[in-house]
């Protein structure tokens, strides 16, 4: 089981608590993205930029589609930080989007989500996309998030969400994570195939090659869509 972020990161040091209070990010107003663009940059509203792109066929029509991560560029969201973490703490939010390629040219917006990739709000935690990112592989979209606390917690690792585009939505068909407790060396892995209903849970330590593995069968249920997952760091695949 992968505990929620606020259960695993053990924020118990008083200086860090005070720091979080001093660096409260401004409120965000997410814009609606254009419904059509000739190229990736055309989906960025004023004050936003395309941060990451992935190209590949997501709907099986033989035409290349786009997956995008857009990030706001508002100076007021870069906060002064005198404690743990970067001195200029960037809290600018992100939007994950998918646009389907038209036959001929251009792209039609199909999905936009600003929850799966969390906003950076805690300066002692690395950017969630450092060591992560997006990719289109074998007709699926993969979104990888990274978790590492410079102070206040020992849990570190990556988690990858695999989505299939169907019925104009992104449906979760796979989840994989490997997390390590840096103070004990304990490693926990979770791999879920939502199409077969099988979950693999592994435990081990960094000083041993062989892990203990358990398998679980999930009860039948509809595939979750990206809007039902919520915050990708807080998501618990053993519950949903």
C-alpha positions in Angstrom: 0.0 0.0 0.0 1.3 3.4 -0.9 0.2 5.8 1.8 -1.0 9.3 0.9 1.5 12.0 0.6 0.7 13.7 3.9 1.0 10.4 5.8 4.3 9.4 4.4 6.2 12.6 4.3 6.3 13.1 8.1 6.3 16.8 8.2 7.3 17.1 11.9 10.2 19.7 11.9 9.0 23.1 13.2 11.2 25.1 10.8 9.6 23.4 7.8 6.1 24.0 9.1 6.9 27.7 9.5 8.4 27.8 6.1 5.2 26.3 4.5 3.2 29.0 6.2 5.5 31.8 4.8 5.3 30.5 1.2 1.6 30.1 0.7 1.1 30.2 -3.1 -1.4 32.6 -4.7 -4.7 31.3 -5.9 -4.9 29.9 -9.4 -7.5 30.5 -12.0 -7.1 27.9 -14.7 -7.9 29.1 -18.3 -9.9 27.1 -20.8 -7.6 25.9 -23.5 -8.2 26.5 -27.2 -10.3 23.8 -28.8 -8.1 23.7 -31.9 -4.5 24.6 -32.7 -2.2 24.1 -35.7 0.7 23.1 -33.5 1.5 22.4 -29.8 2.3 26.0 -29.0 -1.2 27.1 -30.1 -2.7 25.4 -27.0 -0.8 27.7 -24.6 -3.1 30.5 -23.3 -1.5 33.9 -22.7 0.8 33.7 -19.7 1.4 30.0 -20.2 3.9 27.9 -22.1 4.3 24.4 -23.4 6.7 22.7 -21.0 6.6 19.0 -22.3 5.3 17.3 -25.3 4.8 13.7 -26.5 3.7 12.6 -29.9 2.1 9.3 -31.0 -1.2 7.8 -32.1 -3.6 7.5 -29.1 -6.9 6.8 -30.8 -5.8 4.2 -33.4 -6.5 6.3 -36.6 -3.0 6.3 -37.8 -2.6 10.1 -37.2 -0.1 11.4 -34.7 -1.7 13.0 -31.6 -0.2 15.3 -28.9 0.1 15.0 -25.2 1.2 18.3 -23.5 2.1 19.7 -20.2 1.4 23.4 -20.0 2.8 25.6 -17.2 1.8 29.1 -16.1 4.6 31.7 -16.2 3.3 34.1 -13.6 6.1 35.9 -11.7 3.9 36.2 -8.6 3.9 32.4 -8.3 7.7 32.3 -7.8 8.0 32.8 -4.1 11.0 33.8 -2.1 12.3 31.0 0.1 15.0 31.3 2.8 14.7 27.8 4.1 15.0 24.3 2.7 14.6 24.1 -1.1 15.2 26.5 -3.9 15.6 30.2 -3.1 13.1 31.0 -5.9 10.3 28.5 -5.2 8.3 28.0 -8.4 4.6 27.2 -7.6 3.3 27.9 -11.1 0.6 25.3 -11.8 0.4 22.9 -14.7 -2.2 21.5 -17.1 -2.0 18.1 -18.7 -3.7 18.0 -22.1 -4.3 15.6 -25.0 -5.1 16.8 -28.6 -6.0 14.5 -31.4 -4.4 15.0 -34.8 -6.6 15.9 -37.8 -6.2 14.3 -41.1 -4.3 16.9 -43.1 -3.1 19.2 -40.3 -3.8 20.6 -36.9 -5.1 19.2 -33.6 -8.4 19.1 -31.7 -8.4 19.3 -27.9 -9.8 16.2 -26.4 -8.7 16.2 -22.7 -7.5 18.8 -20.2 -6.7 18.1 -16.5 -5.0 20.2 -13.9 -5.2 17.8 -10.9 -3.2 14.6 -11.7 0.1 16.6 -11.8 0.0 18.4 -8.4 1.0 22.0 -8.0 4.3 22.4 -6.2 3.4 24.0 -2.8 6.0 22.6 -0.5 9.6 24.0 -1.0 11.2 21.0 0.7 9.8 18.6 -1.9 11.4 18.3 -5.4 9.4 19.2 -8.5 7.0 16.3 -9.2 8.2 16.2 -12.8 11.9 16.2 -12.0 12.8 12.6 -13.0 9.3 12.2 -14.4 7.4 13.3 -17.5 5.0 12.2 -20.2 5.3 9.7 -23.0 3.2 8.0 -25.6 4.1 4.3 -26.0 2.2 1.6 -27.8 -0.9 3.7 -28.2 -1.0 4.7 -24.5 -0.2 7.8 -22.5 2.2 7.4 -19.6 2.5 10.1 -16.9 5.4 9.6 -14.4 5.5 11.6 -11.2 8.6 11.8 -8.9 8.5 12.1 -5.1 11.6 13.2 -3.1 11.7 15.3 0.1 14.9 17.2 0.9 13.7 17.4 4.5 10.8 16.3 6.6 10.3 12.8 5.1 12.1 9.7 4.0 9.9 8.4 1.2 11.2 8.7 -2.4 10.4 7.1 -5.7 8.4 7.3 -8.9 4.9 6.4 -9.9 3.6 5.9 -13.5 0.1 6.1 -14.7 -0.8 4.4 -18.0 -3.9 5.7 -19.8 -5.8 4.5 -22.8 -7.9 7.0 -24.8 -11.4 5.8 -25.2 -14.9 7.4 -25.4 -13.2 10.8 -25.6 -11.6 10.3 -22.1 -8.4 8.9 -20.7 -9.0 5.6 -18.9 -6.5 4.3 -16.4 -5.3 0.8 -17.5 -2.1 0.6 -15.5 -0.3 1.9 -12.4 3.3 1.2 -11.4 5.4 2.5 -8.5 8.6 1.8 -6.7 9.1 3.6 -3.4 12.1 3.5 -1.0 12.4 4.5 2.6 15.7 6.3 2.7 16.2 5.8 6.4 15.6 2.0 6.5 16.3 1.0 2.9 13.0 -0.7 2.6 11.6 -0.9 -1.0 7.9 -1.3 -1.9 6.6 -1.9 -5.4 3.1 -1.8 -6.8 2.1 -2.8 -10.3 -1.6 -2.9 -11.3 -3.1 -4.1 -14.6 -6.6 -2.8 -14.5 -7.6 -4.7 -17.7 -6.8 -8.1 -16.1 -7.7 -7.0 -12.6 -4.3 -8.2 -11.2 -2.2 -6.3 -8.7 1.5 -7.2 -7.9 2.8 -6.1 -4.5 6.6 -6.5 -3.8 8.7 -5.7 -0.8 12.5 -5.8 -0.3 15.5 -3.8 0.8 18.2 -2.0 -1.2 20.9 -4.5 0.0 19.1 -7.6 -1.3 18.4 -8.6 -4.9 15.3 -10.8 -4.2 11.9 -9.3 -3.3 8.9 -10.9 -1.6 6.0 -10.8 -4.0 2.2 -11.1 -3.4 -0.5 -11.1 -6.0 -4.1 -9.8 -5.5 -7.2 -10.0 -7.7 -9.2 -6.8 -7.8 -13.0 -6.9 -7.9 -14.5 -6.1 -11.3 -15.2 -2.4 -11.8 -15.3 0.2 -14.5 -11.9 1.7 -15.5 -11.2 5.0 -13.7 -10.9 8.1 -15.8 -8.3 10.7 -15.3 -10.8 13.1 -13.6 -11.7 10.4 -11.1 -8.1 9.8 -9.9 -7.4 13.3 -8.5 -4.0 14.2 -7.2 -1.5 11.7 -8.6 0.7 11.8 -5.5 -2.2 11.1 -3.1 -3.7 8.3 -5.3 -3.9 4.9 -3.5 -4.4 2.0 -6.0 -5.2 -0.4 -3.2 -8.3 1.6 -2.3 -9.8 2.9 -5.6 
